[in-house]
Amino acid sequence: MSNETSTELVKRVEDFIHTQEQVSIQDVAKQFNMSRYRTNGLLGMLVGAGKIGVKQIGPVKVHYWRR
């Protein structure tokens, strides 16, 4: 496991989502080698902060950068 701080990880995830049109929890988990549970919590923080949006498409939650 890396010595990356939570703040650095959040910034990297923000940058990743900003470059994509939309991403699922699984996309982010694979990109950063995290569990989907941890990824869901991190994305929940970003949604709560108003930085990203989320919409449900069938069984998948899709996250996108708020413009």
Order of alpha helices (4+ residues) and beta strands (2+ residues): alpha-beta-alpha-alpha-beta-beta
